């Protein structure tokens, strides 16, 4: 059992049995079309900062095949669940089943300890809970110029006033922040080579075929402006799965290019990324870099290994014979990098619980390796930092049991109380990996976060 935390007293008088409530009956819907939708989006994000619980998901107009909304904003928790890894998925399953409403939140990488007999004992400077989800009182779903607004009925009288406040909201920032952010490496270059070579020894022995090895960059005694930092990171990255998440004093500012897992009706979609190349401002060179990545045998090998792992994970809940590779090793271009992405899909029976689909595939193959359990054991020994929310997932479950989650990469994490800022990067290590090349790839992936922080 777990405790559901209510963050409003207004509605408790009419909720005598949490399990019997259909929360969709407690929501009112309103749809509005805006001529100047970009102005509304900017004001909406500003307005959201007053709340303790915020999830902002932005597709940055990528309009990919599986994208439902341009932007989603959920704020102001009515109920929430927070837990460590122990029986976390069962607790989430019960919470999702009982609410049958929209819930937003995150799954940290260390929920691996709930899925398998593993542990996380590395240093943790961020101290995020292992799992956090909340049921928002106020929800905005934006597609094109249309905004669908869903409010719980205990706050529906606030909707019109909120719309006026959003339109007129002014940014207030009385805090001053230093530009002198001293970013440190948790693992220095020579030690990185030592540990990567140790991982290569495991691969050459046949313990694993591939593993994702990550390193942390961090700053202590540091204050940042989370919203401004997110906006700068999003502007220079323009990713399809951008996220601004605020849970009290803890923030995720994410420019993720990767979808972890989505369910729509009886279709499940996973889109792992493996394979990265830098961008160039010169078109001829940029096209060459893209072409080289598309034909790089090592990068394709990494991607295909993870596709096989994802196919195996999806098969655990799929209707037999429905797991298909819809797209293999296609190169997509983003502001900072070219990425090699594959798409794997499956079909599930209506009786399969959505949380069970997530649990059976978690953590995502692109951030672990193959075989998955052995790779995670080796990762834990060689990495210096507890991953926490990094290489976890942020997203939502809908009232119908659909869901959509990103992979938390290319992200800045911030504990305001501890004044601790962190970003991590990593790469897939295979038998063909060159330590120097892998290190340089990490620096390419870290460029956007470092640029934003050093110029904050």
Beta strands, then each sheet from edge to edge (+ up, - down):
strand 1: 5-6
strand 2: 27-33
strand 3: 53-58
strand 4: 71-83
strand 5: 103-107
strand 6: 131-143
strand 7: 146-152
strand 8: 184-185
strand 9: 210-219
strand 10: 241-247
strand 11: 250-256
strand 12: 259-264
strand 13: 267-271
strand 14: 273-278
strand 15: 324-333
strand 16: 337-347
strand 17: 369-370
strand 18: 393-397
strand 19: 403-406
strand 20: 411-415
strand 21: 420-429
sheet 1: 1+ 4- 3+ 10- 11+ 20- 21+ 9- 8+
sheet 2: 1+ 4- 6+ 5- 18+ 19- 12+ 13- 16+ 14-
sheet 3: 1+ 4- 3+ 10- 11+ 20- 21+ 9- 17+
sheet 4: 1+ 4- 6+ 7- 2+
sheet 5: 1+ 4- 6+ 5- 18+ 19- 12+ 13- 16+ 15-
end
